[in-house]
Amino acid sequence: MWTPHTRFGFSKLHVIDLSHNNFSGRLPSEYFRTWNAMQMVPAKDKAQPEYMGSQSNYYEDSMTVVNKGLEIFLVKILTIFTAIDLSNNRFDGEIPNSVGNLKGLIVLNLSSNSFMDHVPSSLGNLTALESLDLSQNKLSGKIPHQLISLTFLEYLNLSQNQLVGPIPQGGQFWTFEISSFEGNLGLCGSPLPKICGNNETPTYETSQESSRLEGFDWKVVVIGYACGLIIGLVIGYFTTSRRTVWFVRNFGVHLRS
């Protein structure tokens, strides 16, 4: 069981890979609040890339990471690269909301564990995230719409969970394939073939359109009623006029109004 001590903050930690072990238990939410290096969004527009250990003789390293579903060997590690890989363990409980504080995170892989409950909406704060893998857990509830704001997200895998409801539409979600969502029998909407029911996809636009249609129907009713009233008065007038002429012609009397 993994029981880290929060007094060891690892404030300069950029990459943590504990995948393919037998760790179990819950992730301590306090721990992610101390990883300061992952909380800062790096500047990606530098002309010259910087690598870890390039300014010293004692820290030259390489590593293998799983990024965007592929195992990649990094000969050098960019200083702006941040990653968490806790996949293939036995972690359970909720995914801590405090993970959303790590705004500089590029790779987050929590797949093949036993995480339960919902996908934290705070993950929408990870604006630098390029790869998110939460597959093969026991996550339930809806996919938070906040994930649409992840404009750099190139890889998403939420498959083999217990998620339900409509898949968010927009942003990078339009680029993901069925494989990103398969194995969640309660999900619906593009790119899955299962179509959501009307009660599952209420949107602001459809509500506005419904209001306009209701307003239009009411106007039609009012206009129809007014036209019917006018036509009735005209017919009544002509009917009365003809009846007066008929009485005068046949009986020689005038009708008083």
N, C-alpha and C positions, 0 to 999 in steps of 0.2 A: 504494500500500500504506500502511495506517495504522500508523504506528510511534510512538506517543506516548511521551514521556519521563516516567517515574514521579516525577521530582523535582517536577513540577508537579502537586500533589495535588488541586486543585480541591475543597478540603474543604467549601466552601459551595455546591457545585453541587446544584441541585434538578432541573433539566431538561436533558437532552442529546438533541438530535435531529440525527442524521447520516444520515437516511434518504434513499433515492433518489440515491445517489452510486455511485461505482465503487470503493469501498474494498475491500481484500482482506486476506488474512492471518488470523492467529489473534488472539483477544482476549487481552491480557495480564492474567493473574489478579491480579497485584499492583496493578493500577490500581484495581480496585473496592474494595480495602481502604483507599484514601485518600479516598473520597467520604463523608466523615463526616456530612454533612447528610442523606444518604439512609439512614444507619444508625440514625437515631433515629425511633422511632414517634411521630408527632405526636399531640397531644391534639385530638380531633375534637369535643369537647363545648363549645367556646367559644361564648358567646352572640353575640359580634361577630366575623365573619370578618375576617381580615387579608389584605391583598393586597400583592404585591411592589411596592415603590416607593411605597407610600402615605405613607411618612414622609419622602420626599425629593422633590426636583424633577428629579433627573437620571436616575432609573430608572423610567420609566413605559413599560410595554411590553405588547404583546399577542402572541399566537401561535396557530398552527393545529397541533393535535395529533390523532393517530389514537388514539382511546380507545374500547375495547369494539367495535372493528370499524368505527367511524364517524369521519369526519373532522369535528372540532369546532373552531370558532374561539373562542378565549378572549380576550374583550376585556380582562379582568383576570385575573391569575394568583394564585391563593391561595398563601399562604406554605407551606401544608401539602401542596401538590401537588408530587409528585415523579414523574418519568417518564424512561424510557430508550427511545429509538426508534432502532434501528440497522437497520431493515428495508430490503429492496431494495438490498442490496449484494452483495459476494462474499466475505463472511467465511466461514472454514471452521474445521476442528478442533473441539475440544470446547467446550461452553459452560462457562466456568470455575465451579467450585464456590463461589468467593468472591462470586459474584453473590448467593448466599444470605445474605451479611452485610448487605445493603441492606434492612433490615427495615421501613424507612419507605416503600419503593417502592410506588407505586399503579398505575403502568402499566409493563409490560415488553413490548416488541415487538421480536422478533428474527426476524421472518418473512422469507421470500424471500431466504434466504442459502444457504450450503452447510454448515451445522453438521452434524457427524457424532457418532457414539457415542450415549450415553444421555442422557436428560433428568436433570439433576442432582437428587438427592433433597433437596439443600440448599434448593431453591426452596420447600420446605415451610415454611421459616423466614420467608418473606415474608408475615407475618401481616396486613399492611395492603393487600396486593395486591388490586386490583379487576379488572384486565384482564391476561391472559397470552396472547400470540400467538407460537407457535413453528412456525407452519404453513409448508409449502413449504420444508423443509430435507431433510436426509438422516439424521435422528435414528432410532436403532434401540433395541432392548431394550424393556423393559416400562415402563409409566407408573408412576412411584413412588407408593406408597400415601400418602406424606407429604403429597401435594397435597390430600388430603381435609381437612387441618387449615386450609386457606385459607378461612375462613368468610366473608370479604368478597368472594370471587371471583364476579363476575357474568358475566364473559366469558372463555371458554376456546376456543382454536383450536389443535388439534394435527394438523390435517388435512394430507394429502399428505406423509407421512413414511414410515418403514419400521418403525413400532412394532408390537410383538407382545404376545400374552397378554391376560389379562382386564382390562377397564376397571375401575378401582377403583369400589366401590359405597359410597355414603354421602356425607354432607355436601352440598356444592354440586354434586357430580357427578350427583346425581339431577335437577338442573335443566337440564343441558346436552342439546342435541339431537344428532341424527346428524351434522349438519354439522361439529360440533366434532372428530369422529374419522374422517370419511370419507377414503378414499385410503390407509388403513393396512390392507393385506390381511390382516395377521396378528392384528389386534385382534378381540376377541369380547366378548360380554356387552352388557347394556343400556347405551345405547339402540340399539345395532346389532342387526340381525336375526340375526346369526351367534351361535349358542349355543356356549358354551365346553364342552369335554369335561370329564369328571369329574376327569381328571388335571390340568386347567388351573385348577380352582377349588377347591383345598383350603382350607378355613376351619376356624377353631377350633371353631365351633358344630357343623359336620358331623362333625368328628373326635370330639367329645364324644358326638354322637348315635350314631356308629358304635360307640363303646366301650360305650354303654348297650345297643345292640342285641346286641353280642357277648355281654355279660354276661347278657342276657335269654335268648339261645339256649342258653347253657351251663346256666342254671338249669332251662330246660325239659327239657334232656337228663337232668339229675340227677333231677328230679322224675319224669320218665317211667321212668327206670331203677328208682327206688325203688318206684313203683306196680306196675311189672311184677314186681318181686321179691316184693312182698306178695301180689299176685294169684296168683303161682306157688305160693307157700307154702300159701295157702288151698286152691287146687285140689288140691295134693299131699296136703294133710291129708284132704280129703274123699275123694279117690281111695283113699288108704290105709285109711280107715275103712270104706269100702264093700267093699274087697277082704277085710278081716278078717271082716266080717259074712258075706260070700259063702262063705269057707272054713269058717266055723263051721257055717253052715247046711247045706252039702253034704258036708262030710267029718267034722264033729264034732270038729274040732281047733282049737286056738288057736295063732295065730302069735306067736312071741316077737319082741320088738323087739330 
